[in-house]
Amino acid sequence: MKAIKFKILTLCMLIILGGEAFAQKPLEKGFTYLFDGKNLDAWQGNTKEYVLEDQCIVMKPTQEMGGNLYTKQTFDNFILRFEFLLTPGANNGLGIRHDIVSNDKGYSGMELQILDNEDPQYKDLKAYQYHGSVYGIAPAKRGFLKKPGEWNTEEVIANGDEITVKVNGEVILRTKLTEALKGKSADSYMPAVLNKSGHIAFLGHGTVVKFRNIRVKSLKSK
């Protein structure tokens, strides 16, 4: 009888602890939720493949190149914080100051790469194609992602042309766009990379990625 009671008590504790593990953390001063696990009211675009599941936004592609999910609100200078979980071989993108593309595919704005860096299929990519990089422009440091199936934290600071990316507390990118673009021909990048304002977006690439606890804080214009 005692053994049964102990097992029941242990099970109850595991359930309680499991619930705490997925509870929303207190919102930091000045931040507001873009996604708090309850609904997609702050978002527009491809809500057929970006779905609400277990208090997460989950990209569940039904095609080779999934569409994009955009915030309804636009932002210029801000701090964005969120958590993400990669599946093996995962590939997505974080749109910054992005324009809305009519068919929810393609890109018009800055993209910060979201990628399972260590998957063998990506071993020959250019440095600016790995996770946290300003895609095609500025490479991020590698080696700070957790294994696929584990949750990572990310912070993006977009302040004028200064872009900073932290993953799991480590700064992996700090760049000025104007400096990073020096010497590049105008036809090597899209002009929308230099947008002053636009939407925050998740840019689907046809693989499963999960996002949660997405919050943002606006900064004063520089």
C-alpha positions in Angstrom: 0.0 0.0 0.0 2.8 2.4 0.9 4.5 1.6 -2.4 1.4 2.4 -4.3 1.0 5.7 -2.4 4.6 6.6 -3.1 4.2 5.9 -6.9 1.0 8.0 -7.0 2.8 10.9 -5.1 5.8 10.6 -7.5 3.5 10.8 -10.5 1.7 13.8 -9.2 5.0 15.6 -8.6 6.2 14.8 -12.1 3.0 16.3 -13.5 3.3 19.4 -11.4 7.0 19.9 -12.3 6.2 19.2 -16.0 3.5 21.9 -15.9 5.9 24.4 -14.4 8.5 23.7 -17.1 6.1 24.9 -19.8 4.6 27.8 -17.8 5.2 31.3 -19.2 7.9 33.2 -17.5 7.1 36.6 -16.0 7.1 39.3 -18.7 10.2 41.6 -18.5 9.7 45.3 -18.0 8.8 47.1 -21.2 8.0 43.9 -23.2 4.8 42.8 -24.6 3.8 39.4 -25.9 3.7 38.6 -29.6 2.8 35.1 -28.7 1.9 33.8 -25.2 0.8 30.3 -26.1 -2.9 31.1 -26.3 -3.6 32.2 -29.9 -2.2 33.7 -33.1 -4.2 37.0 -32.9 -1.0 39.1 -33.4 -0.1 37.2 -36.6 -1.1 37.0 -40.2 -0.1 35.1 -43.3 0.3 31.4 -43.5 -1.8 30.2 -40.5 -2.4 26.9 -42.2 1.1 25.6 -41.8 2.1 27.7 -38.8 -0.3 26.2 -36.2 -1.0 26.5 -32.5 0.0 23.3 -30.7 0.9 22.7 -27.1 1.3 26.4 -26.4 3.8 26.7 -29.3 3.7 28.0 -32.9 4.7 25.0 -34.9 5.7 25.1 -38.6 4.1 22.0 -40.1 4.9 22.2 -43.8 2.6 20.7 -46.4 4.9 21.7 -49.3 8.6 21.9 -50.0 8.8 25.6 -49.3 6.5 26.7 -46.5 5.0 30.1 -46.5 5.6 33.0 -44.1 4.0 34.2 -40.9 4.0 37.9 -40.2 3.2 40.1 -37.2 0.2 42.3 -37.8 2.2 45.2 -36.2 5.2 46.8 -37.8 8.4 47.6 -35.9 11.5 49.8 -36.5 13.9 49.5 -33.5 13.3 46.8 -31.0 14.4 43.9 -28.8 12.9 40.5 -29.7 13.1 37.5 -27.4 11.8 34.0 -28.0 12.5 30.3 -27.6 12.8 27.9 -30.5 13.2 24.1 -30.9 14.9 22.7 -34.0 14.1 19.3 -35.4 16.9 17.4 -37.2 17.8 19.3 -40.4 15.5 22.2 -39.5 15.6 25.3 -41.6 13.6 28.5 -41.2 14.2 32.2 -41.1 13.5 35.2 -38.9 12.4 38.2 -40.9 13.3 41.6 -39.6 11.6 44.8 -40.8 10.1 42.6 -43.5 7.6 43.5 -46.2 4.6 41.2 -46.6 4.9 39.1 -49.8 1.5 38.6 -51.3 1.6 34.8 -51.7 3.3 34.3 -48.3 6.4 32.9 -50.1 9.6 34.6 -51.0 11.3 37.3 -49.0 11.5 41.1 -49.0 13.6 42.3 -46.0 16.4 41.2 -43.8 16.5 37.5 -42.8 18.3 36.1 -39.8 19.0 32.4 -40.4 17.3 29.7 -38.3 19.1 26.4 -38.9 20.2 23.1 -37.5 23.9 24.0 -38.2 25.3 20.5 -37.5 23.1 18.5 -39.9 25.4 16.9 -42.5 23.4 18.4 -45.4 24.6 21.9 -44.4 28.3 21.1 -44.0 29.3 23.1 -47.2 27.3 26.3 -46.6 28.9 29.7 -46.7 29.6 31.2 -43.3 26.8 33.7 -43.7 24.2 30.9 -44.2 24.4 29.5 -40.6 22.2 30.1 -37.7 21.9 33.7 -36.5 23.6 35.2 -39.6 22.2 38.1 -41.5 21.6 35.8 -44.5 24.0 36.5 -47.3 25.6 39.5 -45.5 27.1 38.9 -42.1 28.1 35.6 -40.5 27.3 34.6 -37.0 29.5 32.5 -34.6 28.7 28.8 -34.4 28.7 26.3 -31.6 26.1 27.6 -29.2 22.9 25.8 -30.3 21.5 23.0 -28.3 20.8 19.6 -29.9 17.7 19.2 -32.0 14.7 18.5 -29.7 16.0 20.9 -27.0 14.7 24.4 -26.5 17.0 27.4 -27.2 16.7 31.0 -26.3 17.3 33.9 -28.7 17.5 37.6 -28.4 17.6 40.0 -31.4 18.4 43.7 -31.0 17.6 45.8 -34.1 18.7 49.4 -33.4 19.2 51.5 -36.5 21.6 49.6 -38.7 23.1 47.8 -35.7 22.0 44.1 -35.4 22.9 42.0 -32.4 21.9 38.3 -31.9 22.3 36.3 -28.8 21.7 32.5 -28.6 21.5 30.8 -25.2 23.0 33.9 -23.6 26.0 34.1 -26.0 26.5 37.0 -28.5 26.9 35.2 -31.8 26.5 38.3 -34.1 27.1 42.0 -33.7 27.2 43.9 -36.9 26.4 47.2 -38.6 24.6 46.7 -41.9 26.2 49.7 -43.6 29.6 48.4 -42.7 28.8 44.8 -43.6 27.5 45.9 -47.0 30.6 47.9 -47.9 32.2 46.5 -51.1 29.1 44.5 -52.0 27.5 45.2 -55.4 24.0 46.6 -55.2 22.7 43.6 -57.1 24.1 41.1 -54.5 21.4 41.9 -51.9 17.8 43.1 -52.0 17.2 46.8 -51.1 14.6 45.8 -48.5 17.4 44.5 -46.3 17.8 48.2 -45.4 14.1 48.8 -44.5 13.8 51.2 -41.6 10.5 49.5 -40.5 8.5 46.4 -41.2 7.1 43.2 -39.9 8.7 40.5 -37.8 8.2 37.2 -39.6 9.0 33.5 -39.6 10.1 32.5 -43.1 9.2 28.9 -43.8 11.6 26.5 -45.6 9.6 23.3 -45.5 10.8 21.8 -42.2 9.4 21.5 -38.7 10.4 24.2 -36.2 8.7 25.2 -32.9 8.5 28.7 -31.3 7.2 29.9 -28.0 7.3 32.7 -25.4 7.7 35.4 -28.1 7.9 39.0 -26.8 9.1 42.3 -28.0 10.2 45.7 -26.6 10.2 48.8 -28.8 13.2 51.1 -28.7 13.4 54.8 -29.3 14.4 55.7 -32.9 18.1 56.4 -33.4 
